[in-house]
Amino acid sequence: MKQTFKAHVVGERIVDRIMSEKQRRKGDMKDWINEAVNAALKSKVLKMIDEIDNDEDLLKAINAMAVPVMEKMIHEACGKDKKKITMGRDEVTRGLIALINKYGETVEQQFDFLKEFLDGKSFDAKGLVKGSHGKVANAMDYITSAYPIMSKMYSELVNWTPKIHTANIGPGELLFIMATDTGAKGDEEDKGDAYLGRGLNIEMKSDGGHLGTSSSFNMGKEVFKDAFKALGKELKEKDLDDLMLRNGKARMPKALSDCSKMYTELYKAHYATSNQRQADSACEKLYWEVCNACMGIKVDYKFTNCVKDGFTNPNLFLQNWCAAAYQQYEAHGFDWITLFNKKTGATISFDGHANFFKNRNNWDSDWHLMWAGGGQKEGGASTRIIAKPFQAQPISTDVPGDAEKIQELKDLRSALDHAINNMPRKNFSVAHRVTLGLETVNTAAKVLKNLDLIKTQTKEGLKRYFAHKKALGMRDRKDITFGIAFKKWVKSL
């Protein structure tokens, strides 16, 4: 124990503590310390420790010197050439000593623990990062200390977020930095939250954090609106509140399927195709293009297989989106992202966006993503990511009212086009007769006998067609041409 103090006792800051303790002692000891004030302090204090034979007196002397010695140890560890904690070093020092004093049973134990802690032998942060690679591990399982102090102070330490340099650090960051022998606040370029060594520059995220930020969600919204406009649908601002991006586990799946169902029906109507897979792929491309605009880069995640039969799988959509956010976030220059839950110790780490997507069922989300502000709180590029197994949400299969109108619009257009181009030479199909209410006109002979009825029903069909287009915000100049063609056909009957 004496050798431990000989290695660390320096400076005149210890004098006052020694004096206050020894003033209650015998006079010859008081005189000895007074003489030490103006002499070579270090050597005389060490001599004093050597000459104390009584364990009780030695313990009191050690207690008097404990705080300044521990301060010196932590200050040296926090230096700019080590852990790079300069601004805020005093707060870190005082706080750590307070925790160690609170849970250490004896001063000897406190000193031995502090040395172990700073030597990287109390908590294996490197092992935790690697052990939680793509899967959830518990930080408390990586406590390696020989002393109970570490387990006792763990909760307070990981919840402590002191201000270092110009900002408060996140939960768990101080533990990773201080308890790792090679730990530092960022790498040599000040990138990352906790540098643990070569290849282990960690961007730490409090469980429920975002994967970077983006101020370009408004650009994504314009891409989204333009895509619908190209298919003849003018979206109003109020429409956007219920399409694609929406807060909540219940609302986002519905907003996505409402979007994809409407978009695929518009696509099929616009291109006069019944190829559902082609329409689904077009919607997946739309998601990719919107995501590119929101992230400000061309992302690798193309939302493949997210849309089927016009409905969006919200789970695959969300996982693609968050992986894309991770990809754009990598420009910050870290090696790993570690999600850390300060309450439960749940931790999961990823060494790249591909690894994040590969292990997409090992992390969860809060499902909050909006056109205004993305995942919110300073414009999160992703939803909040949580270190627990993914909780899948059901695919919404509700058909939105607009999708039903679009389908009827497509059916009406098909029937009216057939009338203009083929009647009365060729009768309507069964589907066309149903659409126009002409089920009884089911033979060629009946066509010629019911021309007035056909005129009446097709005129009614045209009115419904234009009414739906108006309600959907899809009226355009082509409608004039279509109306003229219809009038010419009616006159020719």
C-alpha positions, 0 to 999 in steps of 0.5 A, spaced: 500 500 500 505 504 501 508 503 494 502 505 491 502 512 494 509 513 493 508 512 486 502 517 486 503 522 491 505 529 488 504 537 489 502 541 495 495 540 494 495 534 499 498 539 505 492 541 507 488 535 508 494 532 512 494 538 516 487 537 518 488 530 520 494 530 524 492 537 528 488 532 532 494 528 533 500 528 538 504 535 538 510 532 535 507 529 529 504 536 528 511 539 528 513 534 523 508 536 518 509 543 519 516 543 518 514 539 511 511 545 508 517 549 507 521 543 505 521 537 500 514 535 501 514 529 497 520 526 500 518 528 507 511 525 506 513 519 504 518 518 510 512 520 514 508 514 511 514 509 512 515 511 520 508 510 521 507 503 525 500 504 527 495 501 522 490 506 525 494 512 524 497 510 517 489 509 515 488 516 517 494 519 513 492 515 507 485 517 508 487 525 508 491 524 502 486 519 498 482 525 494 488 529 491 492 522 489 486 520 486 485 526 482 492 526 480 491 519 477 484 521 473 487 528 471 493 524 468 489 519 464 484 525 462 490 528 458 490 531 451 495 525 449 490 520 452 483 520 453 482 527 450 478 530 456 480 537 457 474 541 458 470 538 463 476 534 466 474 537 473 467 535 473 469 528 471 474 527 476 470 529 482 464 525 479 468 519 479 471 520 485 465 521 489 462 514 486 468 510 488 468 513 495 460 512 495 461 504 494 468 503 496 469 500 503 476 502 504 481 507 501 485 501 499 480 498 495 478 505 492 485 506 490 486 499 487 479 499 484 481 506 480 488 503 478 484 497 475 479 501 472 484 506 468 488 500 466 482 497 462 480 491 467 474 493 470 469 493 464 471 490 457 468 495 452 472 492 446 469 485 448 462 488 448 462 492 442 465 485 438 460 481 442 454 485 440 456 485 433 449 484 429 446 481 436 443 484 442 448 483 448 448 485 455 453 490 458 453 488 465 455 481 463 462 485 461 463 487 468 470 484 469 472 488 475 475 484 481 472 489 486 464 490 487 465 497 486 464 497 479 457 493 479 455 498 484 456 504 481 455 502 474 448 504 473 449 511 476 456 511 471 452 510 465 446 515 466 451 520 468 452 525 462 457 530 464 459 536 459 465 535 455 468 540 451 462 544 448 456 538 449 454 533 454 456 526 452 451 521 451 449 515 456 454 510 457 460 514 453 464 516 459 464 508 461 467 506 455 472 512 455 474 511 462 474 504 463 478 502 457 486 503 457 486 506 450 479 509 450 479 517 448 473 522 446 474 521 439 479 519 434 485 523 432 481 527 428 475 528 433 471 523 430 466 518 433 464 518 441 468 513 444 475 511 441 477 504 444 483 503 439 484 502 432 478 499 428 474 501 434 472 508 433 465 508 436 459 512 434 454 511 441 447 512 440 443 512 447 437 506 445 432 509 441 437 514 437 437 516 430 441 514 425 444 521 423 440 527 421 437 530 414 434 537 412 432 534 406 425 531 407 422 537 403 426 535 397 423 528 398 416 530 399 417 534 392 419 528 388 413 524 391 408 529 389 411 530 382 411 522 381 403 522 382 403 529 378 406 525 372 400 520 373 395 525 373 394 526 380 395 533 384 396 531 391 394 537 396 398 538 402 393 535 406 393 529 402 401 528 404 399 527 412 396 520 410 401 518 405 407 514 406 410 517 412 406 517 418 408 517 425 406 510 429 406 503 429 398 503 427 398 509 422 405 508 418 403 501 415 396 504 413 399 510 410 404 506 406 399 501 403 394 507 402 400 510 398 402 504 394 395 502 392 393 509 390 400 509 386 399 502 383 392 504 381 394 510 378 400 507 374 396 502 371 390 507 369 395 511 366 399 506 362 393 502 360 396 496 363 393 490 368 400 488 370 400 488 377 408 487 378 410 492 373 406 497 377 408 494 384 416 495 381 414 502 379 412 504 386 418 501 389 422 505 385 418 511 387 420 509 394 427 509 392 427 515 389 424 519 395 429 516 400 435 518 395 432 525 396 431 525 403 438 522 404 441 527 399 445 521 396 444 515 392 442 509 397 443 502 396 437 500 398 431 499 393 425 497 397 425 490 393 419 486 394 416 491 399 410 492 395 406 486 393 399 486 389 399 494 391 400 493 398 406 495 402 410 491 407 411 496 412 417 492 416 421 491 409 420 499 408 422 501 414 428 496 414 430 499 408 429 506 410 433 506 416 439 502 413 439 508 407 439 513 413 445 509 416 449 509 409 448 516 409 450 517 416 457 513 415 460 520 412 461 522 419 467 517 419 466 512 425 467 505 425 462 502 429 455 504 431 453 502 438 446 502 441 446 502 448 440 502 453 442 505 460 436 502 464 437 494 461 444 494 459 441 492 452 447 493 447 447 492 439 453 494 435 454 494 427 460 495 423 457 498 417 450 499 413 450 492 410 451 489 417 445 493 420 441 491 414 443 484 414 441 483 422 435 487 421 430 483 425 435 484 431 433 491 432 427 495 433 424 502 431 419 507 434 415 507 427 416 515 427 417 518 421 414 524 418 415 529 412 416 534 416 422 533 420 423 526 419 424 522 425 423 528 429 428 532 434 433 536 429 431 532 423 432 525 424 434 521 418 431 515 421 426 512 426 429 511 433 432 505 433 432 500 439 436 494 441 431 489 442 428 484 437 424 487 431 417 487 432 413 486 426 407 490 424 401 487 420 401 489 412 395 494 412 390 491 406 385 496 407 383 499 400 383 507 401 377 510 398 381 514 392 384 507 390 376 504 389 375 511 385 381 510 381 379 503 379 372 505 377 375 510 373 379 505 369 373 501 368 369 507 366 375 509 361 376 502 358 368 501 357 367 508 354 374 507 349 371 501 347 364 504 345 368 510 341 372 505 337 368 499 336 360 500 337 355 498 334 360 494 330 362 490 336 358 489 343 361 490 350 365 485 354 361 482 360 365 487 364 364 493 360 356 492 360 356 491 368 360 498 368 355 501 364 349 498 367 348 495 360 347 487 362 341 486 358 344 488 352 348 482 351 347 480 344 349 483 337 341 484 335 340 487 342 345 492 341 341 495 334 335 495 338 337 499 344 342 504 341 338 510 345 339 506 352 346 505 350 347 513 349 343 514 355 348 509 359 354 511 356 353 519 357 351 517 365 358 513 365 362 519 362 359 524 367 361 519 373 368 518 369 369 526 370 366 526 377 371 521 379 377 525 376 375 532 379 374 528 386 381 525 385 384 532 382 386 528 376 382 533 371 387 535 365 386 538 358 386 531 355 379 530 358 377 536 353 379 531 347 376 525 350 369 529 351 369 531 344 371 524 341 365 522 345 360 527 342 362 525 335 361 518 337 354 519 340 352 523 333 354 517 329 350 512 332 
